[in-house]
Amino acid sequence: MIFLNYFISGISLGSIYAIIALGYTMVYGIAKMLNFAHGDVIMVGAYVCFYAVSRYEFPPFVGVILAMFVCTVLGMLVERLAYKPLRQAPSLAVLITAIGMSYFLQNTALLLWSSNPKVFPSIVGRGAFKLFEGKLSVSHITALTISACVVIMIVLSLFISKTRLGKAMRACSEDKGAAQLMGINVNATISLTFAIGSGLAAVAGALLCSAYPTLMPTTGALPGIKAFTAAVFGGIGSIPGAFLGGLMLGVIEIFAKAYISSQLSDAVVFAVLIIVLLVKPAGLLGKQAQEKV
Amino acid sequence: MTMRRLINLKRVEARRIYLTYAVVIAAYVICQVMSSTKFLSSSMRGMLVPICAYMVMSVSLNLVVGISGELSLGHAGFMSVGAFSGVASAILMQGVITNAPVRLALAMIVAAVFAAFAGFVIGIPVLRLKGDYLAIVTLAFGEIIKSLLNNFYFGMDSQGLHFSMLTDTTRLLKGGRLIIRGPMGISGIQKIATFPAGFILLMIALMVVFNLVNSRSGRAFMAIRDDRIAAESIGLDITKYKMMAFVTSAALAGAAGALFAMNYSTIVANKFDFNTSILILVFVVLGGQGNMLGGIIAAAVLTILPEKLRQFSDYRMLLYAIILIVMMLATNNDEIKNFLNRINPFRRKEAE
C-alpha cells in the first residue's frame, strides 16, 4: 500500500512535469530553441494566482484564469522582445538570451515580491479521498492534478491534429520556409505556441504550489529544468512524449526520494537525463532527425 | 617556444596577446603598489584573490564557449571539485610541507588534476552531444557534483584516509580529523592564497590558453566551432579536440577553485551552484566570446562594482540578466548592429 501511495504521488508530480514539459516541447518543436525562462513563467503564474486568491479573495478558479491570462501575455512578450530578434542567430546566442530572460524574471520577482517564501493556499483545499478503508489516501489536489493533466493532453492533441491552427503549427515545425510559402504566418504561429505553452505553465504553477505550498522567486527554476528533462526523456517535439516522459520522471523522482535518498533525488533525476541522452538521444517517442549537409 | 610561435602569428593576433599580458602585468604592479602604500582599502585587498580566481575562471570558460563554441553551464562544478580536492590535499600536507606557497602550489596542482579528471569523465558522455543538449547536460553534471559533494564525508586518522557517502560513517579514531563534512563543507582552512599566487595562476592560464588557441589544435577547435561537418570531412577528430579544450578548461577551473577556496576559512558545495556558473558565463559574454582580455576585465569590473554599489545590491543579478540579453541582441541582431554602428562615430570600419 505504501508503494501504491508513492506511485500515486509520483504520478501526480509527473502530471505537473508533463504540463510544464508541453511548453518546452512545443516551443522546441517549432522555434528549435530551449526556452530556459519557461520555468520562471510557472513561478509568475503561481504568484499571480497567490495574490488573486489570498489578497483580493477571488475564487481559486478565477485566480487560475487570471494567472493564465497574465502568463500568456508574458510568454508572448518575452518571445517578441528577446527571441524574435534572434531568429537567425546561432543557437548559442539564443540559449544565452533565454538564460538571461530566466534570470530577469527571477530577479524581477525578487524585487516585486521579496525572497520571503509565501505559503500558497491550495486551490481545492487540503482534503483527501480515502480508499480501501483509509489505507490509501489520495488528496484532492492529487486527483485534480492528474485529471487536469489528462484533460489538457487530450484537448491539446485534438487541437494539434484537428484544427487549422494546429496544422499550421505542425507545418512550421517541419519546415518554416515551406510553411511560409504556403501562406502560413510563421511569426504568429510561433507567438501562438509561446502563448499556449505559457498559459499551461500558469496552470502548472497553481497545481505545483498547491501540492508543494512554498512559493519563492526560485520556485520555478528546478521544476522547469526537470520538466525539460521530462520533455527530452519523452522525445522533444512530441506531445504524447511529454506526457509519458513527465509521468515517468515524476515516478522516478518520488521513488528515488523514498528508496534511495531524499538528498540525492535531484542527482538521480539528472542522471536519468544524461543516460537518456546518451542511449536514446531522440527520447522514447521522438523522431531521429537526419543531419543534412 | 612561445616567442617563435608569436612571431609566426598574424600581427593583429600577436598584438592582442601582448596587450593582454601587458594589461595583466600592469594591473598587478599597480595593485601591489597601491596595497603596499595602504592606498587600497582592506575590503578591496580582500577581494584581490577572488578576482584573480574569477579571472582564471573567465579565461577557462572562454576556451570552451568562445573558442570551442560549446555552452557549458556547469563550470562552477569543476571549480568546486578543485576547491574541495585542493583544500583537502592542503590540509593533508599541512604536517609534511611547512612552506605555505609550496603547499598552495601543490594543492592547486592536485586540484587541477582532480578537476581535469572530472572533466574527462564528464566529457566522455557530454561531448557526444551538441548545442542545447550539451548545455543542459553540463548543467545536470554541475548539479550532480554539487549534490554528491554535499553528501560526501572524508577524514583522516592514524589508520589512513576514510570516506563515506550520505551519512558520516567514517568512524575516525581519536586524534583523527574529519576534513569534508557533507553539507557543512570544509572549515578551519588556513588562508594561504595570496595575490601574487593568483597573478601567477592567471599568467599560467593565459599562456596555456593562448598557446593552445594559436596551435594546430586551436585552429582545429575554431574550425569545428565554425562548421562541424566541414571540419569532420577534412579528417579532424572532433571528439578529441573537444575533449582537449574541455579538459584544459576544467583543469584551469579546478586550480582557480583551489585558489578561491583557500582565501576563506570555510567553504561549502552550495557556494558553487548554478548562479556561479552563470556569473562566469556573464564575464565571458560581456567581455566578448573568445576575447580573453575582455573576459578578464569583465570579471574584475563585475566583482568590484557590486561591492562599490552596495545600496543597489538587490539589482545586481537583475543587471547581469539584462547584460546577457542586451549583449546577445546587440551582437546577433543585424538591425541593432547596424543601429549601433550608425550612432557610434568612433567605430572603426571593419573590412569585409
Boltz contact constraints between the chains, C-beta under 6 A:
constraints:
  - contact:
      token1: [A, 34]
      token2: [B, 132]
      max_distance: 6.0
  - contact:
      token1: [A, 82]
      token2: [B, 325]
      max_distance: 6.0
  - contact:
      token1: [A, 85]
      token2: [B, 329]
      max_distance: 6.0
  - contact:
      token1: [A, 85]
      token2: [B, 333]
      max_distance: 6.0
  - contact:
      token1: [A, 86]
      token2: [B, 332]
      max_distance: 6.0
  - contact:
      token1: [A, 89]
      token2: [B, 332]
      max_distance: 6.0
  - contact:
      token1: [A, 91]
      token2: [B, 131]
      max_distance: 6.0
  - contact:
      token1: [A, 92]
      token2: [B, 71]
      max_distance: 6.0
  - contact:
      token1: [A, 93]
      token2: [B, 328]
      max_distance: 6.0
  - contact:
      token1: [A, 93]
      token2: [B, 332]
      max_distance: 6.0
  - contact:
      token1: [A, 95]
      token2: [B, 71]
      max_distance: 6.0
  - contact:
      token1: [A, 95]
      token2: [B, 132]
      max_distance: 6.0
  - contact:
      token1: [A, 95]
      token2: [B, 135]
      max_distance: 6.0
  - contact:
      token1: [A, 96]
      token2: [B, 324]
      max_distance: 6.0
  - contact:
      token1: [A, 96]
      token2: [B, 328]
      max_distance: 6.0
  - contact:
      token1: [A, 97]
      token2: [B, 325]
      max_distance: 6.0
  - contact:
      token1: [A, 97]
      token2: [B, 328]
      max_distance: 6.0
  - contact:
      token1: [A, 100]
      token2: [B, 321]
      max_distance: 6.0
  - contact:
      token1: [A, 100]
      token2: [B, 324]
      max_distance: 6.0
  - contact:
      token1: [A, 100]
      token2: [B, 325]
      max_distance: 6.0
  - contact:
      token1: [A, 103]
      token2: [B, 321]
      max_distance: 6.0
  - contact:
      token1: [A, 104]
      token2: [B, 321]
      max_distance: 6.0
  - contact:
      token1: [A, 107]
      token2: [B, 317]
      max_distance: 6.0
  - contact:
      token1: [A, 107]
      token2: [B, 318]
      max_distance: 6.0
  - contact:
      token1: [A, 107]
      token2: [B, 321]
      max_distance: 6.0
  - contact:
      token1: [A, 261]
      token2: [B, 166]
      max_distance: 6.0
  - contact:
      token1: [A, 263]
      token2: [B, 151]
      max_distance: 6.0
  - contact:
      token1: [A, 264]
      token2: [B, 147]
      max_distance: 6.0
  - contact:
      token1: [A, 266]
      token2: [B, 147]
      max_distance: 6.0
  - contact:
      token1: [A, 267]
      token2: [B, 144]
      max_distance: 6.0
  - contact:
      token1: [A, 267]
      token2: [B, 147]
      max_distance: 6.0
  - contact:
      token1: [A, 270]
      token2: [B, 140]
      max_distance: 6.0
  - contact:
      token1: [A, 270]
      token2: [B, 143]
      max_distance: 6.0
  - contact:
      token1: [A, 270]
      token2: [B, 144]
      max_distance: 6.0
  - contact:
      token1: [A, 273]
      token2: [B, 140]
      max_distance: 6.0
  - contact:
      token1: [A, 274]
      token2: [B, 137]
      max_distance: 6.0
  - contact:
      token1: [A, 274]
      token2: [B, 140]
      max_distance: 6.0
  - contact:
      token1: [A, 277]
      token2: [B, 129]
      max_distance: 6.0
  - contact:
      token1: [A, 277]
      token2: [B, 133]
      max_distance: 6.0
  - contact:
      token1: [A, 278]
      token2: [B, 125]
      max_distance: 6.0
  - contact:
      token1: [A, 293]
      token2: [B, 229]
      max_distance: 6.0
